[in-house]
Amino acid sequence: MRLLSTDALQGSIDVPADKSITHRSVMFGAIAKGQTKIKNFLRAQDCLNTLQALKELGVPIYDDGNTITVTGVGFSGLTSARQAINVGNSGTTMRLLLGILAGATFETKLIGDASLNKRPMQRVISPLKQMGATIMGENQQEFPPLIVKGNSHLTPIKYTMPVASAQVKSAILFAALQAEGQTKIIEKELSRNHTEEMIAQFGGKIHIDGKIISLYGPQILEGQDITIPGDISSAAFFLVAGAIVPNSEVILRNVGMNPTRIGIIDVMKQMGAHLQITDKDQVNQSATCIIKSSSLKATIIKGALIPRLIDELPIIALLATQAQGTTIIKDAQELKVKETNRIDVTAWQLQKMGANIKATEDGLVIHGKTPLHGAKVSSHGDHRIGMMLQIAALISEDSVELEKPEAIAISYPNFFQDVKQLVKRRR
């Protein structure tokens, strides 16, 4: 697929719904009592896989095209699927379902696509096994397909997180809601807190003291009405595009502003981006972002900041190619176990386009400012790599061809249409 290039971006778009919150909204609706109505549900493939998985576990779900209505069955009302549940490319679906199914009275097989089957699951399996669940991969491996045999008498645990991971934390919390007694999680660094917020939103009790999370189980949750804010991870591509494409001004509406997710806002401001935040909605934690062409300077990204922008690091690497100086990204080992090894793939693909970028054991070193040129590149089946490469193509001196563009539909089905809408002068 030939990607768009331009001399200017102008206009506004509504950011697609937050993928992380979309997954969790339907999961919490399923395990609560009563009805949950979800508006602005992200109808991307990963989220539709979560929806289908819960249907296969006996949860009544109705979609009228505008609102998703989930009739909750509670943990005890889940039923055995007739066949293996295919979660496609969605690591979130698989890892969080492991926590939900940890207390089930039946056995479930979870399978994924070729990419997901290469992603390690031991970091989730280990704490859930400590709580009493039985989880195993084929040939005793930590990789999917996985078989989870639940235990209706889960044991609470005190667990110190070896890595900062919202997915691992969320899986433990889903299991903790079913366990008898207090589960305590000590985070390595603060990671996105959508699960903790949603437990409270659904009437649950959870205590957070800095990096320590405490939850007493078992708990019964109540269905809620939810409107999902826009996904800052999707907005990030247009924030960077507006900053690096000359003669640009892009307005992004309904951008989620959860403090555990807005690391990219902090980084862009550090780098000198011409970024304005307006129309703040405290209730829905959203706002409008206005980004203009910017003169950027290098920065260092590390430590506690990494979990707040882990999914945005490929597009931040592109941003750094257009900044004066050397940008260093470190402490980002988690990037190696995403849909691809995003450290290596980001460096490899941007190198093809002329970027001065090098992969390290735990991050990237990017020397800027560097002009980018045409090349034949690939998403490698990773939606965030694919979107990053389209934004890179906008400033390329000549044409860029993208292999496997279809991966982008995993999180942003209308991405290319939104890019085209903003492009004012095609080259």
C-alpha positions as a printed NumPy array, in Angstrom:
array([[  0.   ,   0.   ,   0.   ],
       [  1.346,   3.423,  -0.938],
       [  1.183,   5.82 ,   2.018],
       [  0.165,   9.466,   1.951],
       [  2.688,  12.318,   2.122],
       [  1.918,  16.008,   2.56 ],
       [  3.188,  19.545,   3.105],
       [  0.46 ,  20.431,   5.625],
       [ -2.163,  18.973,   7.981],
       [ -5.226,  21.019,   8.858],
       [ -8.514,  20.11 ,  10.539],
       [-10.059,  18.24 ,  13.419],
       [-10.989,  14.65 ,  14.213],
       [-12.783,  12.78 ,  16.962],
       [-10.383,  10.323,  18.515],
       [-11.589,   6.677,  18.573],
       [-12.687,   5.234,  21.898],
       [-10.075,   4.072,  24.39 ],
       [ -9.137,   0.45 ,  23.714],
       [ -8.062,  -0.352,  27.284],
       [-11.288,   0.993,  28.782],
       [-13.409,  -0.663,  26.083],
       [-11.995,  -4.107,  26.932],
       [-12.546,  -3.601,  30.638],
       [-16.03 ,  -2.102,  30.343],
       [-17.502,  -5.224,  28.792],
       [-15.545,  -7.512,  31.14 ],
       [-16.809,  -5.693,  34.226],
       [-20.296,  -5.654,  32.779],
       [-20.103,  -9.435,  32.385],
       [-19.015, -10.165,  35.97 ],
       [-21.366,  -7.616,  37.583],
       [-25.02 ,  -8.128,  38.488],
       [-27.618,  -6.299,  36.414],
       [-27.259,  -4.417,  33.154],
       [-24.304,  -2.393,  31.943],
       [-24.847,  -0.008,  29.031],
       [-21.728,   1.052,  27.147],
       [-21.641,   4.002,  24.758],
       [-18.78 ,   4.844,  22.381],
       [-17.593,   1.219,  22.373],
       [-14.509,   0.834,  20.153],
       [-15.535,  -1.523,  17.371],
       [-11.968,  -2.534,  16.553],
       [-10.961,  -6.163,  16.133],
       [ -9.278,  -6.602,  19.527],
       [-12.332,  -5.296,  21.383],
       [-14.746,  -7.331,  19.253],
       [-12.696, -10.405,  20.224],
       [-13.321,  -9.599,  23.908],
       [-17.03 ,  -9.183,  23.19 ],
       [-17.197, -12.529,  21.385],
       [-15.182, -14.324,  24.081],
       [-17.618, -13.245,  26.782],
       [-20.583, -14.303,  24.651],
       [-18.984, -17.741,  24.356],
       [-18.733, -17.817,  28.162],
       [-22.512, -17.409,  28.41 ],
       [-22.834, -13.643,  28.87 ],
       [-25.889, -12.092,  27.141],
       [-24.665,  -9.101,  25.101],
       [-26.806,  -6.985,  22.774],
       [-25.44 ,  -4.438,  20.297],
       [-27.916,  -2.063,  18.653],
       [-25.157,  -0.331,  16.696],
       [-24.996,   2.548,  19.158],
       [-25.034,   1.064,  22.662],
       [-23.655,  -2.255,  23.917],
       [-25.919,  -3.749,  26.607],
       [-24.329,  -6.42 ,  28.797],
       [-26.53 ,  -8.439,  31.126],
       [-24.124,  -9.387,  33.869],
       [-24.041, -12.942,  35.194],
       [-21.454, -12.507,  37.967],
       [-18.387, -14.701,  38.179],
       [-20.531, -17.69 ,  39.165],
       [-22.799, -17.319,  36.142],
       [-20.071, -17.818,  33.545],
       [-20.446, -21.097,  31.653],
       [-18.014, -23.325,  29.831],
       [-17.38 , -22.43 ,  26.183],
       [-18.278, -25.112,  23.657],
       [-14.876, -24.809,  21.993],
       [-11.565, -23.012,  22.344],
       [-11.941, -19.238,  22.575],
       [ -9.976, -17.42 ,  19.88 ],
       [ -8.87 , -13.959,  21.055],
       [ -6.998, -13.168,  17.826],
       [ -4.203, -10.655,  18.349],
       [ -5.461,  -9.307,  21.677],
       [ -3.034,  -9.841,  24.534],
       [ -5.305,  -7.77 ,  26.776],
       [ -8.208, -10.142,  26.166],
       [ -6.15 , -13.233,  26.905],
       [ -4.366, -11.947,  30.003],
       [ -7.436, -10.406,  31.644],
       [ -9.599, -13.431,  30.855],
       [ -7.051, -15.577,  32.683],
       [ -7.816, -13.55 ,  35.826],
       [-11.573, -13.791,  35.325],
       [-11.426, -17.537,  34.641],
       [ -9.022, -18.233,  37.537],
       [-12.029, -18.788,  39.841],
       [-14.249, -20.661,  37.37 ],
       [-15.458, -24.201,  37.975],
       [-14.62 , -25.347,  34.458],
       [-11.743, -25.578,  32.007],
       [-11.213, -23.148,  29.117],
       [ -8.786, -23.164,  26.227],
       [ -7.635, -19.755,  24.972],
       [ -5.971, -19.48 ,  21.582],
       [ -4.611, -16.54 ,  19.592],
       [ -3.139, -15.705,  16.222],
       [  0.452, -16.45 ,  15.215],
       [  1.705, -13.179,  16.716],
       [ -0.031, -13.618,  20.074],
       [  1.182, -17.198,  20.319],
       [  4.747, -15.83 ,  20.526],
       [  3.998, -13.522,  23.455],
       [  5.069, -14.802,  26.915],
       [  2.349, -15.275,  29.525],
       [  4.402, -16.432,  32.511],
       [  4.186, -13.05 ,  34.25 ],
       [  0.398, -13.528,  34.434],
       [  0.417, -17.281,  34.948],
       [  2.752, -17.153,  37.974],
       [  0.608, -15.027,  40.357],
       [ -2.62 , -16.719,  39.269],
       [ -1.08 , -20.122,  39.994],
       [ -0.116, -18.853,  43.445],
       [ -3.79 , -18.036,  43.967],
       [ -4.805, -21.598,  43.081],
       [ -5.626, -21.58 ,  39.373],
       [ -4.161, -24.176,  37.025],
       [ -2.835, -22.672,  33.785],
       [ -0.613, -24.355,  31.25 ],
       [  0.498, -23.897,  27.675],
       [  1.069, -26.676,  25.199],
       [  4.106, -28.827,  26.093],
       [  4.307, -27.072,  29.486],
       [  5.228, -23.8  ,  27.752],
       [  4.324, -20.245,  28.841],
       [  3.071, -19.359,  25.37 ],
       [ -0.495, -19.673,  24.023],
       [ -2.555, -21.672,  23.385],
       [ -3.311, -21.846,  27.118],
       [ -5.632, -24.024,  29.134],
       [ -6.982, -22.488,  32.335],
       [ -8.727, -24.632,  34.933],
       [-10.292, -22.441,  37.559],
       [-10.458, -22.919,  41.33 ],
       [-13.614, -21.79 ,  43.122],
       [-11.594, -21.379,  46.343],
       [ -8.877, -18.955,  45.248],
       [ -6.336, -17.882,  47.853],
       [ -5.467, -14.177,  48.263],
       [ -1.813, -13.267,  47.844],
       [  0.657, -10.481,  48.517],
       [  2.403,  -9.927,  45.218],
       [  5.303,  -7.649,  44.361],
       [  5.178,  -6.883,  40.654],
       [  8.478,  -7.722,  38.897],
       [  7.525,  -5.423,  35.992],
       [  5.189,  -2.454,  35.59 ],
       [  2.266,  -4.014,  33.715],
       [ -1.375,  -2.97 ,  33.832],
       [ -2.381,  -6.269,  32.227],
       [ -0.711,  -8.395,  34.904],
       [ -2.094,  -6.179,  37.655],
       [ -5.594,  -6.35 ,  36.156],
       [ -5.541, -10.14 ,  35.886],
       [ -4.605, -10.414,  39.572],
       [ -7.356,  -7.956,  40.541],
       [-10.002,  -9.932,  38.637],
       [ -8.899, -13.041,  40.513],
       [ -8.75 , -11.13 ,  43.811],
       [-12.405, -10.141,  43.418],
       [-13.165, -13.875,  43.712],
       [-10.688, -14.82 ,  46.475],
       [-11.555, -15.04 ,  50.18 ],
       [ -9.549, -12.383,  52.05 ],
       [ -7.116,  -9.58 ,  51.253],
       [ -4.972,  -9.501,  48.126],
       [ -2.181,  -6.931,  48.104],
       [ -0.27 ,  -5.824,  45.003],
       [  2.929,  -3.77 ,  45.234],
       [  3.643,  -2.061,  41.906],
       [  7.158,  -1.607,  40.554],
       [  6.053,   1.669,  38.95 ],
       [  2.576,   3.13 ,  38.618],
       [  0.878,   1.712,  35.513],
       [ -2.465,   2.6  ,  33.953],
       [ -5.215,   2.342,  36.557],
       [ -8.366,   1.74 ,  34.525],
       [ -9.098,  -1.533,  36.314],
       [ -8.831,   0.03 ,  39.767],
       [-11.059,   2.921,  38.71 ],
       [-13.62 ,   0.585,  37.187],
       [-13.787,  -1.6  ,  40.3  ],
       [-14.794,   1.512,  42.223],
       [-17.164,   2.633,  39.461],
       [-18.982,  -0.718,  39.604],
       [-19.453,  -0.381,  43.366],
       [-16.447,  -2.398,  44.507],
       [-14.069,  -1.535,  47.328],
       [-10.387,  -1.067,  46.633],
       [ -7.716,   0.795,  48.566],
       [ -4.731,   2.461,  46.903],
       [ -1.801,   3.904,  48.818],
       [  0.898,   5.013,  46.394],
       [  2.176,   1.83 ,  44.746],
       [  0.273,  -0.505,  47.112],
       [ -3.151,  -1.8  ,  46.07 ],
       [ -5.333,  -3.7  ,  48.56 ],
       [ -8.57 ,  -5.506,  47.81 ],
       [-10.733,  -7.752,  50.004],
       [-12.747, -10.474,  48.286],
       [-15.07 , -11.837,  47.346],
       [-17.049,  -8.867,  46.061],
       [-20.268,  -8.446,  44.1  ],
       [-20.306,  -5.621,  41.553],
       [-23.304,  -3.761,  40.113],
       [-23.883,  -2.896,  36.441],
       [-23.297,   0.698,  35.334],
       [-23.783,   3.105,  32.436],
       [-20.434,   3.935,  30.802],
       [-19.365,   6.392,  28.106],
       [-15.855,   5.607,  26.922],
       [-13.474,   8.539,  26.305],
       [-11.142,   8.749,  23.318],
       [ -7.884,   6.785,  23.29 ],
       [ -4.758,   8.86 ,  23.851],
       [ -2.741,   6.013,  22.309],
       [ -4.638,   6.609,  19.04 ],
       [ -4.454,  10.392,  19.442],
       [ -0.664,  10.124,  19.841],
       [ -0.148,   9.509,  16.123],
       [ -1.883,  12.756,  15.226],
       [ -0.204,  14.677,  18.04 ],
       [  3.158,  13.726,  16.542],
       [  1.941,  14.311,  12.975],
       [  0.803,  17.831,  13.841],
       [  4.156,  18.577,  15.47 ],
       [  6.438,  17.3  ,  12.687],
       [  4.529,  18.157,   9.485],
       [  5.145,  21.801,   8.455],
       [  2.278,  24.292,   8.248],
       [  0.028,  22.14 ,  10.43 ],
       [ -2.665,  22.663,  13.019],
       [ -4.628,  19.614,  14.175],
       [ -7.478,  19.596,  16.68 ],
       [ -8.202,  16.305,  18.475],
       [-11.466,  16.088,  20.381],
       [-12.446,  13.75 ,  23.246],
       [ -8.881,  12.673,  24.125],
       [ -8.677,  10.595,  27.316],
       [ -6.631,  12.366,  29.993],
       [ -6.219,   9.721,  32.68 ],
       [ -3.027,  10.799,  34.549],
       [ -1.547,   7.273,  34.273],
       [ -1.764,   7.479,  30.455],
       [ -0.612,  10.973,  29.471],
       [  3.146,  10.498,  29.497],
       [  3.271,  11.47 ,  25.825],
       [  1.783,  14.882,  26.678],
       [  4.574,  15.43 ,  29.218],
       [  7.258,  14.309,  26.761],
       [  5.994,  16.477,  23.924],
       [  5.961,  19.509,  26.197],
       [  9.519,  18.686,  27.344],
       [ 10.545,  18.565,  23.692],
       [  9.034,  21.973,  22.991],
       [  5.897,  20.939,  21.107],
       [  3.341,  23.668,  20.411],
       [  0.572,  21.783,  22.265],
       [ -2.515,  23.226,  23.941],
       [ -5.036,  21.348,  26.137],
       [ -8.565,  22.837,  26.264],
       [-12.182,  21.907,  27.124],
       [-11.203,  19.692,  30.034],
       [-13.956,  17.31 ,  31.195],
       [-13.102,  16.199,  34.745],
       [-15.921,  13.625,  34.946],
       [-14.975,  11.683,  31.808],
       [-11.248,  12.52 ,  32.107],
       [-11.085,  13.896,  28.572],
       [-10.077,  17.097,  26.777],
       [ -9.394,  18.678,  23.407],
       [ -5.774,  18.792,  22.195],
       [ -4.56 ,  21.376,  19.675],
       [ -1.157,  20.662,  18.146],
       [  0.78 ,  22.895,  15.736],
       [  4.02 ,  22.483,  13.811],
       [  6.845,  22.663,  16.319],
       [ 10.574,  23.185,  16.684],
       [ 11.601,  20.207,  18.812],
       [ 14.557,  19.394,  21.055],
       [ 15.79 ,  16.018,  22.3  ],
       [ 14.994,  14.553,  25.714],
       [ 15.573,  11.494,  27.93 ],
       [ 12.658,   9.143,  28.624],
       [ 13.112,   6.589,  31.42 ],
       [ 11.981,   5.199,  34.782],
       [  8.522,   5.949,  36.144],
       [  7.559,   7.748,  32.936],
       [  7.789,   4.582,  30.809],
       [  4.545,   2.842,  31.983],
       [  2.64 ,   6.07 ,  31.274],
       [  3.572,   5.972,  27.567],
       [  4.613,   2.376,  26.842],
       [  2.296,   2.017,  23.825],
       [  3.333,   5.402,  22.44 ],
       [  7.082,   4.743,  22.31 ],
       [  7.225,   3.817,  18.586],
       [  5.567,   7.098,  17.587],
       [  7.698,   8.996,  20.13 ],
       [ 10.775,   7.478,  18.43 ],
       [  9.578,   8.998,  15.155],
       [  9.038,  12.337,  16.925],
       [ 12.632,  12.173,  18.165],
       [ 13.975,  11.791,  14.613],
       [ 12.684,  15.327,  14.019],
       [ 14.14 ,  16.843,  17.211],
       [ 17.523,  18.545,  17.545],
       [ 19.943,  16.441,  19.592],
       [ 20.042,  12.892,  20.916],
       [ 16.916,  11.39 ,  22.484],
       [ 17.425,   8.374,  24.754],
       [ 14.67 ,   5.917,  25.679],
       [ 15.574,   3.423,  28.407],
       [ 13.888,   1.058,  30.947],
       [ 11.458,  -0.041,  28.202],
       [ 12.146,  -3.798,  28.09 ],
       [  8.354,  -4.331,  28.068],
       [  8.361,  -3.216,  24.425],
       [ 10.039,  -6.486,  23.473],
       [  6.947,  -8.552,  24.327],
       [  4.238,  -6.545,  22.59 ],
       [  2.675,  -7.527,  19.241],
       [  6.236,  -7.418,  17.937],
       [  9.59 ,  -6.68 ,  19.525],
       [  8.814,  -2.987,  19.167],
       [ 12.318,  -1.889,  20.107],
       [ 13.935,  -3.735,  17.223],
       [ 11.123,  -3.299,  14.693],
       [ 10.806,   0.455,  15.318],
       [ 14.539,   0.931,  14.798],
       [ 14.681,  -1.356,  11.766],
       [ 11.788,   0.257,   9.903],
       [ 12.83 ,   3.85 ,  10.608],
       [ 16.424,   3.023,   9.594],
       [ 15.037,   2.02 ,   6.178],
       [ 13.693,   5.569,   5.856],
       [ 17.008,   7.178,   6.779],
       [ 16.582,   7.748,  10.506],
       [ 19.683,   7.709,  12.726],
       [ 18.255,   5.351,  15.325],
       [ 19.739,   2.404,  17.222],
       [ 18.078,  -0.272,  19.327],
       [ 19.507,  -1.044,  22.782],
       [ 18.711,  -3.768,  25.32 ],
       [ 16.015,  -1.677,  26.963],
       [ 15.181,   1.106,  24.526],
       [ 16.345,   3.316,  21.697],
       [ 18.889,   6.034,  20.947],
       [ 17.746,   8.525,  18.296],
       [ 19.932,  11.234,  16.772],
       [ 18.074,  14.13 ,  15.152],
       [ 17.1  ,  16.073,  13.221],
       [ 17.091,  13.713,  10.232],
       [ 15.183,  13.947,   6.923],
       [ 13.272,  10.792,   5.999],
       [ 13.083,   9.242,   2.54 ],
       [ 10.975,   6.658,   0.764],
       [ 11.295,   2.937,   1.393],
       [  9.417,  -0.324,   1.429],
       [  8.44 ,  -0.897,   5.056],
       [  6.226,  -3.298,   7.015],
       [  3.95 ,  -3.214,  10.037],
       [  5.037,  -6.805,  10.795],
       [  1.424,  -7.315,  11.838],
       [  1.691,  -4.684,  14.587],
       [ -0.96 ,  -1.955,  14.441],
       [  1.125,   0.668,  16.237],
       [  4.127,   0.11 ,  13.979],
       [  1.882,   0.437,  10.916],
       [  0.359,   3.728,  12.093],
       [  3.763,   5.118,  13.054],
       [  5.044,   4.399,   9.539],
       [  2.145,   6.246,   7.917],
       [  2.942,   9.31 ,  10.04 ],
       [  6.606,   8.969,   9.023],
       [  5.537,   8.807,   5.374],
       [  3.81 ,  12.184,   5.701],
       [  7.226,  13.884,   5.873],
       [  9.096,  11.534,   3.539],
       [ 10.831,  13.064,   0.542],
       [  9.405,  10.367,  -1.722],
       [  6.945,   7.465,  -1.679],
       [  6.651,   4.894,   1.098],
       [  5.14 ,   1.447,   0.539],
       [  3.642,  -0.338,   3.565],
       [  3.279,  -4.097,   3.799],
       [  0.529,  -5.535,   6.058],
       [ -1.501,  -2.325,   6.491],
       [ -4.514,  -4.392,   7.575],
       [ -2.989,  -4.787,  11.069],
       [ -4.031,  -1.203,  11.837],
       [ -7.699,  -2.25 ,  12.068],
       [ -6.838,  -4.022,  15.326],
       [ -7.183,  -0.717,  17.183],
       [ -8.079,   2.013,  14.661],
       [-10.26 ,   0.849,  11.736],
       [-10.709,   4.381,  10.302],
       [ -7.079,   5.483,  10.674],
       [ -6.297,   6.008,   6.992],
       [ -9.56 ,   7.909,   6.425],
       [ -8.707,  10.247,   9.308],
       [ -5.204,  10.853,   7.909],
       [ -6.673,  11.623,   4.479],
       [ -9.174,  14.03 ,   6.04 ],
       [ -6.337,  16.11 ,   7.536],
       [ -4.046,  16.099,   4.499],
       [ -4.42 ,  19.435,   2.712],
       [ -1.643,  19.368,   0.122],
       [ -0.544,  15.968,  -1.145],
       [  2.921,  15.551,  -2.596]])
